[in-house]
């Protein structure tokens, strides 16, 4: 059987790939694996379960809860809550397990399930592999008083909001548009920014179970740009469906991407003496302009493979306090164990208040290099790192660009394609270099 866990849990079309029986089996297997590892020793196990606004989240939530309770785990139902909110409550309530039912930025037909260990951190790859191996395994379920209890937890949103607001200074005087993506932060997001003192215009905050991420949120910034201009806002922020990522728009309607947000926060933490080891963690997809800006500011950028999981692993391994991705996943480890879009927005706004500068001015520390990304399908991606002719072509292009650009070949994790990314001093140089390399990839690695 092909592995069902990806880089962010199990995800796929709800009731297609991700069915109620699979959700039940996953939660049973997760509970049994954690029990065998001694996670529940000496006490009744406790899990918290939260979800985003997808209509399919209702039946999947019931399946997950049924599986956990049948395995003897007590369950607190958090209801609709952002992924970072579930992570926070997993930790603050001392739960042994957190479960998030969400497909993040994916379109509505999809849904997903991800597990959090004690402390609100993602389960490691080894644990996921063991869970997967034990799906459908024969077992002896508890009976009588040993089955789990299921209890609604009514204060999940206010407790999470209080936590967020406690991390920041007052934001009085700022006018902000918040695009909630009709997702999990539709209630918590506006509440948190308002409680922090900002004047908030909330958009796409009326989820109906079907409209999550639909033409809105961090994957569709046009509506946010228009709303910022219409309302004369100081800034705008767009969340995704589970609110673990955030992108921004300045007062002129220009996009502020994850690299720029990360730079703004890194400089703020450095100035406050709270940027651990004067280092920020990013991925290999971060723009060269971000890397240069950080080095010029005396901050060391550490780069990992693409994926917030790898950013977090590097942060945890070395004790770094800030990391993130160009896509808007930002992890502030002083306050959160995962990316948190609402937290990110609050701290960008705080930086505006503390400095008295506009978002455009703060973001201008990063001069983005033109970046071109081409997908080359129908190729043997496994040979991208070994084909001598291709490697020689990459070396030739890198030599030509010198320190004014860079080249990255990245095999897809799920498809037979290779992504060719090029940054250069001009859009034309980036496009022409990418096209030349894409032609070599196509010629050397074609499956035809």
MONOR-V162348 format. One record per residue. N is the residue number from 1. RES is the residue in one small letter. NEAR is the number of other C-alpha atoms within 8 Angstrom. Layout:
# MONOR-V162348
{{N;RES;NEAR} {N;RES;NEAR}}
This chain:
# MONOR-V162348
{{1;x;2} {2;x;3} {3;x;6} {4;x;6} {5;x;11} {6;x;8} {7;x;6} {8;x;8} {9;x;10} {10;x;11} {11;x;14} {12;x;11} {13;x;10} {14;x;12} {15;x;8} {16;x;7} {17;x;8} {18;x;14} {19;x;10} {20;x;10} {21;x;7} {22;x;8} {23;x;14} {24;x;14} {25;x;11} {26;x;13} {27;x;12} {28;x;12} {29;x;12} {30;x;9} {31;x;11} {32;x;9} {33;x;11} {34;x;10} {35;x;10} {36;x;7} {37;x;6} {38;x;7} {39;x;8} {40;x;10} {41;x;6} {42;x;4} {43;x;5} {44;x;8} {45;x;10} {46;x;11} {47;x;15} {48;x;15} {49;x;16} {50;x;16} {51;x;16} {52;x;14} {53;x;14} {54;x;14} {55;x;8} {56;x;10} {57;x;13} {58;x;8} {59;x;8} {60;x;12} {61;x;12} {62;x;8} {63;x;12} {64;x;12} {65;x;13} {66;x;9} {67;x;14} {68;x;17} {69;x;14} {70;x;12} {71;x;13} {72;x;13} {73;x;15} {74;x;14} {75;x;15} {76;x;12} {77;x;11} {78;x;14} {79;x;10} {80;x;9} {81;x;16} {82;x;14} {83;x;14} {84;x;13} {85;x;11} {86;x;17} {87;x;16} {88;x;12} {89;x;14} {90;x;18} {91;x;11} {92;x;8} {93;x;6} {94;x;9} {95;x;15} {96;x;13} {97;x;13} {98;x;16} {99;x;13} {100;x;14} {101;x;15} {102;x;14} {103;x;14} {104;x;9} {105;x;10} {106;x;9} {107;x;9} {108;x;11} {109;x;6} {110;x;11} {111;x;17} {112;x;14} {113;x;13} {114;x;12} {115;x;11} {116;x;15} {117;x;11} {118;x;12} {119;x;12} {120;x;15} {121;x;10} {122;x;8} {123;x;9} {124;x;6} {125;x;6} {126;x;6} {127;x;9} {128;x;10} {129;x;9} {130;x;9} {131;x;12} {132;x;12} {133;x;6} {134;x;8} {135;x;9} {136;x;5} {137;x;5} {138;x;4} {139;x;4} {140;x;4} {141;x;7} {142;x;9} {143;x;6} {144;x;5} {145;x;4} {146;x;7} {147;x;13} {148;x;12} {149;x;8} {150;x;10} {151;x;7} {152;x;8} {153;x;9} {154;x;6} {155;x;6} {156;x;12} {157;x;11} {158;x;8} {159;x;8} {160;x;12} {161;x;11} {162;x;9} {163;x;8} {164;x;11} {165;x;11} {166;x;7} {167;x;7} {168;x;10} {169;x;7} {170;x;8} {171;x;11} {172;x;8} {173;x;7} {174;x;11} {175;x;12} {176;x;14} {177;x;15} {178;x;15} {179;x;15} {180;x;19} {181;x;18} {182;x;18} {183;x;17} {184;x;17} {185;x;16} {186;x;14} {187;x;9} {188;x;13} {189;x;11} {190;x;13} {191;x;9} {192;x;13} {193;x;14} {194;x;10} {195;x;8} {196;x;13} {197;x;11} {198;x;14} {199;x;11} {200;x;11} {201;x;9} {202;x;10} {203;x;9} {204;x;12} {205;x;13} {206;x;6} {207;x;12} {208;x;10} {209;x;9} {210;x;8} {211;x;9} {212;x;15} {213;x;16} {214;x;9} {215;x;6} {216;x;15} {217;x;18} {218;x;13} {219;x;9} {220;x;8} {221;x;11} {222;x;7} {223;x;8} {224;x;16} {225;x;13} {226;x;9} {227;x;9} {228;x;19} {229;x;11} {230;x;7} {231;x;6} {232;x;8} {233;x;13} {234;x;12} {235;x;13} {236;x;16} {237;x;14} {238;x;15} {239;x;19} {240;x;17} {241;x;20} {242;x;17} {243;x;18} {244;x;16} {245;x;15} {246;x;20} {247;x;15} {248;x;12} {249;x;15} {250;x;15} {251;x;15} {252;x;7} {253;x;10} {254;x;8} {255;x;10} {256;x;12} {257;x;11} {258;x;15} {259;x;14} {260;x;13} {261;x;14} {262;x;11} {263;x;14} {264;x;13} {265;x;11} {266;x;11} {267;x;9} {268;x;9} {269;x;10} {270;x;10} {271;x;7} {272;x;7} {273;x;6} {274;x;8} {275;x;14} {276;x;9} {277;x;5} {278;x;9} {279;x;12} {280;x;14} {281;x;15} {282;x;13} {283;x;14} {284;x;8} {285;x;7} {286;x;11} {287;x;12} {288;x;11} {289;x;10} {290;x;14} {291;x;10} {292;x;8} {293;x;12} {294;x;12} {295;x;10} {296;x;7} {297;x;7} {298;x;7} {299;x;10} {300;x;9} {301;x;11} {302;x;9} {303;x;9} {304;x;11} {305;x;8} {306;x;10} {307;x;9} {308;x;10} {309;x;8} {310;x;10} {311;x;17} {312;x;11} {313;x;8} {314;x;11} {315;x;13} {316;x;8} {317;x;6} {318;x;6} {319;x;7} {320;x;15} {321;x;13} {322;x;15} {323;x;15} {324;x;17} {325;x;16} {326;x;11} {327;x;9} {328;x;14} {329;x;15} {330;x;17} {331;x;14} {332;x;12} {333;x;10} {334;x;5} {335;x;6} {336;x;12} {337;x;12} {338;x;13} {339;x;14} {340;x;16} {341;x;14} {342;x;14} {343;x;8} {344;x;10} {345;x;10} {346;x;11} {347;x;10} {348;x;11} {349;x;10} {350;x;12} {351;x;11} {352;x;12} {353;x;9} {354;x;6} {355;x;6} {356;x;6} {357;x;8} {358;x;10} {359;x;11} {360;x;9} {361;x;8} {362;x;10} {363;x;12} {364;x;8} {365;x;10} {366;x;11} {367;x;8} {368;x;8} {369;x;12} {370;x;10} {371;x;11} {372;x;11} {373;x;9} {374;x;10} {375;x;9} {376;x;12} {377;x;8} {378;x;9} {379;x;13} {380;x;11} {381;x;11} {382;x;6} {383;x;8} {384;x;13} {385;x;6} {386;x;6} {387;x;9} {388;x;6} {389;x;7} {390;x;12} {391;x;10} {392;x;8} {393;x;10} {394;x;10} {395;x;8} {396;x;8} {397;x;10} {398;x;11} {399;x;7} {400;x;6} {401;x;10} {402;x;8} {403;x;5} {404;x;7} {405;x;13} {406;x;12} {407;x;11} {408;x;7} {409;x;9} {410;x;8} {411;x;11} {412;x;10} {413;x;4} {414;x;4} {415;x;6} {416;x;11} {417;x;13} {418;x;15} {419;x;12} {420;x;15} {421;x;13} {422;x;15} {423;x;14} {424;x;14} {425;x;10} {426;x;8} {427;x;10} {428;x;6} {429;x;9} {430;x;15} {431;x;10} {432;x;8} {433;x;10} {434;x;14} {435;x;9} {436;x;8} {437;x;12} {438;x;12} {439;x;8} {440;x;10} {441;x;14} {442;x;10} {443;x;7} {444;x;9} {445;x;11} {446;x;10} {447;x;6} {448;x;3}}
